Amino acid sequence: MRWINVLPGVLVTFALLLPAPAAAKTELYSALGEEAGISRLMETFLLEIAADERIVEHFIDTDIERLHRLLTEQICELVGGPCVYSGEDMVTVHTGMGISHAEFNALVENLMTAMDAEGIPVGAQNQLLALLAEMHPEVVKL
């Protein structure tokens, strides 16, 4: 019976040691340089895309300034920042574009290159990529 009395305290202590999802996101927001850092990252990312003949065709008629703003908002919100994404959902945006798995992977490569160029720590890169990977089924619709 003594174990039962100790267990709640152990569980509370253990729970306090685990990072809360919101706290982890806030740390990621900081690791990305907050809104200004995310904006720089998205600019570098878009420059990588512009130089990538595998996927640049999908962006030919795109308002790049608007895309930059929306990407910055989306990533900022996704990682727990104070931004509010004002764009459409990923399914609506990407329906009919015919984005292949290879093109999606090329986009990820561009983001990884941009994160390296911006000095984003590998742990933060992995956290961001994990969050973005959840969008794969919404983007790749063949």
N, CA, C and O of each residue as an XYZ file, in Angstrom:
568
protein
N       0.821     -1.198      0.000
C       0.000      0.000      0.000
C       0.866      1.264      0.000
O       0.432      2.321     -0.458
N       2.053      1.149      0.500
C       2.943      2.297      0.527
C       3.257      2.769     -0.901
O       3.381      3.970     -1.139
N       3.383      1.850     -1.836
C       3.648      2.157     -3.238
C       2.561      3.063     -3.830
O       2.865      3.977     -4.598
N       1.332      2.816     -3.483
C       0.210      3.608     -3.997
C       0.330      5.059     -3.540
O       0.005      5.973     -4.298
N       0.790      5.280     -2.320
C       0.945      6.643     -1.822
C       2.094      7.378     -2.511
O       2.045      8.600     -2.657
N       3.111      6.657     -2.927
C       4.272      7.271     -3.561
C       4.024      7.517     -5.050
O       4.534      8.490     -5.606
N       3.265      6.668     -5.686
C       3.064      6.711     -7.132
C       2.581      8.062     -7.659
O       3.129      8.535     -8.656
N       1.591      8.707     -7.049
C       1.168     10.004     -7.597
C       2.298     11.030     -7.623
O       2.421     11.796     -8.579
N       3.113     11.046     -6.588
C       4.238     11.981     -6.552
C       5.262     11.677     -7.628
O       5.811     12.592     -8.242
N       5.522     10.401     -7.859
C       6.453      9.997     -8.904
C       5.917     10.397    -10.268
O       6.666     10.907    -11.101
N       4.641     10.175    -10.504
C       4.044     10.537    -11.792
C       4.070     12.037    -12.031
O       4.335     12.485    -13.147
N       3.803     12.802    -11.009
C       3.841     14.257    -11.139
C       5.259     14.708    -11.442
O       5.470     15.547    -12.318
N       6.235     14.160    -10.726
C       7.630     14.520    -10.960
C       8.043     14.144    -12.371
O       8.684     14.943    -13.054
N       7.691     12.942    -12.825
C       8.013     12.496    -14.171
C       7.360     13.402    -15.207
O       8.001     13.774    -16.190
N       6.115     13.756    -15.006
C       5.399     14.621    -15.949
C       6.063     15.991    -16.054
O       6.084     16.591    -17.128
N       6.601     16.483    -14.949
C       7.267     17.781    -14.967
C       8.577     17.735    -15.747
O       9.025     18.759    -16.262
N       9.192     16.570    -15.838
C      10.441     16.432    -16.567
C      10.238     16.367    -18.070
O      11.162     16.660    -18.829
N       9.048     15.989    -18.512
C       8.770     15.899    -19.938
C       8.454     17.284    -20.499
O       7.686     18.035    -19.898
N       9.043     17.625    -21.648
C       8.719     18.929    -22.218
C       7.289     18.938    -22.738
O       6.854     18.009    -23.418
N       6.580     19.981    -22.413
C       5.216     20.137    -22.919
C       5.297     20.493    -24.397
O       6.230     21.185    -24.805
N       4.350     20.041    -25.207
C       4.396     20.355    -26.636
C       4.489     21.855    -26.904
O       5.234     22.267    -27.794
N       3.772     22.661    -26.177
C       3.823     24.109    -26.395
C       5.205     24.651    -26.056
O       5.725     25.515    -26.762
N       5.799     24.150    -24.980
C       7.133     24.599    -24.596
C       8.157     24.185    -25.643
O       9.056     24.957    -25.973
N       8.024     22.973    -26.165
C       8.942     22.505    -27.204
C       8.818     23.367    -28.450
O       9.819     23.691    -29.089
N       7.598     23.735    -28.792
C       7.396     24.591    -29.958
C       7.993     25.975    -29.721
O       8.594     26.557    -30.624
N       7.829     26.500    -28.517
C       8.389     27.808    -28.206
C       9.909     27.772    -28.317
O      10.524     28.720    -28.806
N      10.510     26.681    -27.863
C      11.963     26.522    -27.996
C      12.366     26.468    -29.461
O      13.386     27.037    -29.848
N      11.570     25.786    -30.276
C      11.852     25.706    -31.707
C      11.726     27.081    -32.348
O      12.551     27.458    -33.181
N      10.711     27.822    -31.970
C      10.531     29.189    -32.465
C      11.780     30.019    -32.165
O      12.263     30.758    -33.023
N      12.289     29.894    -30.966
C      13.515     30.615    -30.583
C      14.716     30.127    -31.376
O      15.518     30.930    -31.851
N      14.844     28.803    -31.521
C      15.982     28.227    -32.242
C      16.010     28.657    -33.711
O      17.075     28.728    -34.326
N      14.837     28.942    -34.262
C      14.759     29.400    -35.654
C      14.999     30.899    -35.774
O      14.990     31.439    -36.880
N      15.210     31.566    -34.665
C      15.480     33.002    -34.703
C      14.248     33.863    -34.625
O      14.257     35.029    -35.017
N      13.174     33.267    -34.107
C      11.889     33.951    -33.978
C      11.406     34.422    -35.354
O      11.854     33.900    -36.375
N      10.518     35.379    -35.391
C       9.903     35.764    -36.672
C      10.926     36.285    -37.678
O      10.846     35.954    -38.861
N      11.870     37.080    -37.237
C      12.882     37.620    -38.155
C      13.749     36.503    -38.732
O      14.067     36.517    -39.922
N      14.128     35.547    -37.906
C      14.931     34.422    -38.379
C      14.160     33.540    -39.346
O      14.708     33.066    -40.341
N      12.891     33.326    -39.048
C      12.048     32.517    -39.934
C      11.893     33.229    -41.279
O      11.923     32.584    -42.327
N      11.728     34.533    -41.256
C      11.616     35.309    -42.492
C      12.888     35.178    -43.331
O      12.816     34.972    -44.542
N      14.057     35.297    -42.684
C      15.328     35.118    -43.403
C      15.438     33.706    -43.965
O      15.866     33.512    -45.103
N      15.047     32.717    -43.152
C      15.096     31.334    -43.595
C      14.213     31.128    -44.818
O      14.623     30.461    -45.768
N      13.012     31.689    -44.810
C      12.108     31.525    -45.939
C      12.644     32.241    -47.182
O      12.434     31.768    -48.299
N      13.322     33.356    -47.006
C      13.935     34.036    -48.145
C      15.030     33.158    -48.757
O      15.091     32.995    -49.976
N      15.878     32.605    -47.921
C      16.937     31.714    -48.396
C      16.338     30.481    -49.059
O      16.835     30.024    -50.088
N      15.282     29.947    -48.480
C      14.571     28.795    -49.021
C      14.036     29.104    -50.421
O      14.199     28.298    -51.337
N      13.408     30.248    -50.588
C      12.858     30.620    -51.896
C      13.956     30.817    -52.936
O      13.756     30.518    -54.113
N      15.107     31.315    -52.513
C      16.237     31.445    -53.443
C      16.747     30.071    -53.870
O      17.146     29.883    -55.020
N      16.733     29.122    -52.954
C      17.113     27.745    -53.291
C      16.137     27.155    -54.311
O      16.547     26.515    -55.279
N      14.851     27.377    -54.085
C      13.827     26.875    -55.014
C      14.018     27.500    -56.393
O      13.914     26.810    -57.408
N      14.298     28.804    -56.434
C      14.463     29.510    -57.708
C      15.612     28.938    -58.530
O      15.596     29.006    -59.759
N      16.602     28.379    -57.856
C      17.760     27.812    -58.546
C      17.602     26.314    -58.844
O      18.503     25.699    -59.415
N      16.478     25.736    -58.465
C      16.283     24.292    -58.595
C      15.385     23.979    -59.784
O      14.165     24.126    -59.704
N      15.986     23.550    -60.877
C      15.208     23.280    -62.092
C      14.244     22.111    -61.940
O      13.361     21.938    -62.780
N      14.387     21.306    -60.890
C      13.458     20.193    -60.666
C      12.073     20.683    -60.274
O      11.078     20.019    -60.566
N      11.993     21.853    -59.607
C      10.699     22.294    -59.073
C      10.336     23.736    -59.378
O       9.205     24.149    -59.118
N      11.250     24.502    -59.914
C      10.997     25.933    -60.108
C       9.769     26.188    -60.975
O       9.109     27.216    -60.825
N       9.456     25.265    -61.879
C       8.297     25.462    -62.769
C       6.992     25.627    -61.998
O       6.064     26.272    -62.488
N       6.907     25.057    -60.806
C       5.684     25.188    -60.000
C       5.513     26.606    -59.436
O       4.448     26.948    -58.921
N       6.558     27.420    -59.537
C       6.538     28.749    -58.919
C       6.609     29.883    -59.939
O       6.739     31.046    -59.557
N       6.526     29.564    -61.223
C       6.718     30.566    -62.277
C       5.738     31.734    -62.165
O       6.153     32.888    -62.264
N       4.475     31.466    -61.966
C       3.466     32.533    -61.908
C       3.100     32.910    -60.471
O       2.011     33.427    -60.222
N       3.986     32.658    -59.552
C       3.717     32.899    -58.133
C       4.149     34.302    -57.729
O       5.206     34.777    -58.145
N       3.341     34.952    -56.931
C       3.706     36.220    -56.309
C       4.669     35.882    -55.168
O       4.237     35.504    -54.079
N       5.961     36.016    -55.419
C       6.984     35.554    -54.481
C       6.940     36.325    -53.170
O       7.160     35.738    -52.110
N       6.665     37.613    -53.214
C       6.574     38.373    -51.957
C       5.430     37.851    -51.090
O       5.580     37.721    -49.875
N       4.303     37.556    -51.705
C       3.156     37.006    -50.968
C       3.502     35.622    -50.428
O       3.214     35.315    -49.271
N       4.123     34.783    -51.269
C       4.516     33.449    -50.832
C       5.485     33.527    -49.655
O       5.366     32.763    -48.698
N       6.435     34.442    -49.726
C       7.381     34.624    -48.623
C       6.645     34.967    -47.333
O       6.921     34.398    -46.277
N       5.706     35.906    -47.433
C       4.931     36.316    -46.249
C       4.142     35.141    -45.688
O       4.141     34.903    -44.480
N       3.468     34.406    -46.575
C       2.633     33.283    -46.116
C       3.474     32.150    -45.522
O       3.099     31.562    -44.508
N       4.602     31.849    -46.151
C       5.483     30.810    -45.597
C       6.001     31.219    -44.222
O       6.059     30.405    -43.300
N       6.372     32.479    -44.099
C       6.855     32.978    -42.812
C       5.761     32.861    -41.756
O       6.017     32.390    -40.648
N       4.552     33.283    -42.090
C       3.428     33.156    -41.154
C       3.177     31.699    -40.769
O       3.003     31.364    -39.597
N       3.165     30.849    -41.787
C       2.831     29.448    -41.548
C       3.864     28.769    -40.645
O       3.500     28.083    -39.690
N       5.139     28.959    -40.945
C       6.190     28.337    -40.131
C       6.185     28.944    -38.737
O       6.300     28.225    -37.745
N       6.054     30.248    -38.656
C       6.012     30.934    -37.359
C       4.899     30.373    -36.485
O       5.127     30.054    -35.318
N       3.707     30.252    -37.036
C       2.577     29.707    -36.276
C       2.811     28.235    -35.925
O       2.540     27.805    -34.804
N       3.312     27.477    -36.890
C       3.532     26.046    -36.706
C       4.490     25.747    -35.557
O       4.334     24.745    -34.859
N       5.475     26.612    -35.364
C       6.484     26.373    -34.324
C       6.192     27.129    -33.026
O       7.069     27.265    -32.172
N       4.982     27.611    -32.884
C       4.588     28.217    -31.622
C       4.826     29.704    -31.496
O       4.739     30.258    -30.400
N       5.123     30.357    -32.603
C       5.314     31.800    -32.573
C       3.979     32.532    -32.538
O       2.922     31.903    -32.592
N       4.024     33.854    -32.448
C       2.796     34.648    -32.315
C       2.089     34.927    -33.642
O       1.061     35.605    -33.658
N       2.614     34.423    -34.735
C       2.032     34.695    -36.049
C       0.733     33.917    -36.249
O       0.482     32.901    -35.601
N      -0.069     34.423    -37.155
C      -1.299     33.738    -37.559
C      -1.224     33.555    -39.065
O      -1.109     34.525    -39.815
N      -1.288     32.316    -39.497
C      -1.235     31.994    -40.924
C      -2.526     32.456    -41.588
O      -3.620     32.071    -41.174
N      -2.392     33.284    -42.620
C      -3.570     33.854    -43.272
C      -3.854     33.223    -44.642
O      -4.737     33.680    -45.368
N      -3.112     32.186    -44.986
C      -3.315     31.538    -46.278
C      -4.348     30.428    -46.217
O      -4.951     30.164    -45.176
N      -4.534     29.789    -47.356
C      -5.470     28.680    -47.458
C      -4.812     27.397    -46.946
O      -3.593     27.329    -46.785
N      -5.644     26.384    -46.695
C      -5.105     25.109    -46.222
C      -4.288     24.460    -47.337
O      -4.436     24.808    -48.509
N      -3.432     23.520    -46.965
C      -2.502     22.899    -47.902
C      -3.207     22.106    -49.001
O      -2.725     22.077    -50.133
N      -4.308     21.478    -48.703
C      -5.039     20.721    -49.727
C      -5.540     21.677    -50.803
O      -5.357     21.417    -51.992
N      -6.161     22.765    -50.408
C      -6.683     23.743    -51.364
C      -5.561     24.318    -52.222
O      -5.703     24.435    -53.439
N      -4.460     24.672    -51.595
C      -3.342     25.299    -52.305
C      -2.732     24.346    -53.332
O      -2.374     24.775    -54.429
N      -2.609     23.075    -52.997
C      -1.852     22.151    -53.831
C      -2.690     21.243    -54.730
O      -2.136     20.515    -55.554
N      -3.999     21.276    -54.587
C      -4.849     20.436    -55.436
C      -4.668     20.822    -56.901
O      -4.719     21.997    -57.264
N      -4.459     19.812    -57.722
C      -4.309     20.026    -59.157
C      -2.907     20.367    -59.610
O      -2.660     20.486    -60.810
N      -1.982     20.528    -58.677
C      -0.614     20.868    -59.054
C       0.183     19.652    -59.512
O       1.200     19.798    -60.191
N      -0.265     18.462    -59.149
C       0.438     17.250    -59.566
C       1.833     17.128    -58.994
O       2.744     16.665    -59.681
N       2.018     17.531    -57.764
C       3.336     17.464    -57.138
C       3.676     16.006    -56.830
O       2.919     15.304    -56.159
N       4.821     15.573    -57.332
C       5.260     14.195    -57.141
C       6.032     14.049    -55.830
O       6.414     15.034    -55.198
N       6.247     12.805    -55.445
C       7.059     12.542    -54.250
C       8.472     13.093    -54.450
O       9.057     13.661    -53.528
N       9.014     12.924    -55.651
C      10.366     13.419    -55.943
C      10.426     14.945    -55.833
O      11.404     15.492    -55.323
N       9.396     15.624    -56.305
C       9.374     17.089    -56.204
C       9.241     17.532    -54.750
O       9.875     18.500    -54.329
N       8.420     16.822    -53.988
C       8.298     17.129    -52.565
C       9.657     16.950    -51.890
O      10.069     17.784    -51.084
N      10.346     15.867    -52.220
C      11.664     15.616    -51.643
C      12.661     16.696    -52.046
O      13.506     17.089    -51.241
N      12.570     17.182    -53.288
C      13.448     18.263    -53.741
C      13.201     19.524    -52.910
O      14.139     20.232    -52.543
N      11.942     19.789    -52.624
C      11.589     20.943    -51.794
C      12.192     20.802    -50.395
O      12.715     21.767    -49.837
N      12.115     19.609    -49.843
C      12.705     19.348    -48.525
C      14.222     19.550    -48.577
O      14.803     20.133    -47.662
N      14.858     19.071    -49.640
C      16.300     19.280    -49.794
C      16.632     20.769    -49.813
O      17.611     21.201    -49.204
N      15.807     21.555    -50.518
C      16.025     23.001    -50.568
C      15.892     23.624    -49.183
O      16.667     24.506    -48.812
N      14.920     23.164    -48.433
C      14.742     23.682    -47.075
C      15.934     23.305    -46.198
O      16.411     24.124    -45.413
N      16.411     22.082    -46.329
C      17.567     21.653    -45.534
C      18.806     22.483    -45.880
O      19.565     22.874    -44.993
N      19.003     22.744    -47.155
C      20.133     23.577    -47.584
C      19.993     24.983    -47.013
O      20.970     25.570    -46.549
N      18.776     25.519    -47.050
C      18.529     26.860    -46.508
C      18.778     26.886    -45.002
O      19.364     27.838    -44.486
N      18.339     25.852    -44.301
C      18.556     25.815    -42.854
C      20.035     25.733    -42.528
O      20.494     26.378    -41.586
N      20.793     24.948    -43.294
C      22.243     24.894    -43.099
C      22.862     26.271    -43.332
O      23.689     26.731    -42.545
N      22.453     26.924    -44.424
C      22.995     28.246    -44.766
C      22.692     29.280    -43.682
O      23.488     30.191    -43.451
N      21.554     29.142    -43.026
C      21.153     30.082    -41.974
C      21.675     29.681    -40.595
O      21.414     30.371    -39.609
N      22.404     28.578    -40.519
C      22.999     28.163    -39.249
C      22.002     27.610    -38.245
O      22.219     27.708    -37.037
N      20.918     27.034    -38.727
C      19.915     26.448    -37.833
C      20.496     25.155    -37.257
O      20.964     24.305    -38.014
N      20.473     24.991    -35.936
C      21.002     23.763    -35.326
C      20.275     22.522    -35.855
O      19.080     22.568    -36.145
N      21.007     21.421    -35.977
C      20.457     20.188    -36.545
C      19.222     19.717    -35.781
O      18.259     19.260    -36.396
N      19.234     19.818    -34.468
C      18.066     19.404    -33.688
C      16.829     20.201    -34.058
O      15.741     19.640    -34.182
N      16.988     21.501    -34.234
C      15.864     22.357    -34.634
C      15.428     22.018    -36.059
O      14.236     22.019    -36.366
N      16.399     21.728    -36.929
C      16.056     21.321    -38.294
C      15.178     20.078    -38.270
O      14.153     20.014    -38.948
N      15.591     19.093    -37.481
C      14.834     17.843    -37.408
C      13.431     18.063    -36.855
O      12.475     17.448    -37.326
N      13.304     18.937    -35.858
C      11.986     19.228    -35.293
C      11.083     19.882    -36.324
O       9.913     19.520    -36.451
N      11.623     20.842    -37.058
C      10.818     21.520    -38.077
C      10.432     20.548    -39.186
O       9.282     20.534    -39.626
N      11.378     19.743    -39.636
C      11.080     18.777    -40.693
C      10.018     17.782    -40.252
O       9.178     17.379    -41.056
N      10.045     17.384    -38.994
C       9.029     16.455    -38.482
C       7.639     17.093    -38.524
O       6.661     16.431    -38.871
N       7.554     18.366    -38.173
C       6.270     19.063    -38.227
C       5.777     19.202    -39.667
O       4.590     19.028    -39.943
N       6.682     19.511    -40.565
C       6.306     19.708    -41.963
C       5.990     18.386    -42.665
O       5.193     18.356    -43.602
N       6.611     17.299    -42.214
C       6.360     15.987    -42.830
C       4.889     15.603    -42.742
O       4.383     14.873    -43.594
N       4.207     16.090    -41.717
C       2.782     15.795    -41.565
C       1.953     16.360    -42.714
O       0.828     15.916    -42.945
N       2.506     17.342    -43.437
C       1.787     17.960    -44.553
C       1.932     17.173    -45.851
O       1.223     17.453    -46.818
N       2.823     16.208    -45.891
C       3.087     15.461    -47.123
C       1.810     14.969    -47.811
O       1.647     15.197    -49.009
N       0.899     14.302    -47.093
C      -0.315     13.805    -47.766
C      -1.219     14.923    -48.299
O      -2.026     14.692    -49.200
N      -1.087     16.115    -47.752
C      -1.910     17.235    -48.206
C      -1.309     17.919    -49.439
O      -2.010     18.613    -50.176
N      -0.016     17.718    -49.651
C       0.692     18.377    -50.741
C       0.843     17.463    -51.959
O       0.623     17.886    -53.095
N       1.216     16.218    -51.712
C       1.418     15.264    -52.801
C       0.104     14.546    -53.058
O      -0.292     13.650    -52.312
N      -0.558     14.954    -54.120
C      -1.862     14.373    -54.505
C      -1.777     14.035    -55.979
O      -2.068     14.875    -56.830
N      -1.385     12.829    -56.280
C      -1.260     12.421    -57.691
C      -2.517     11.761    -58.189
O      -2.584     11.358    -59.351
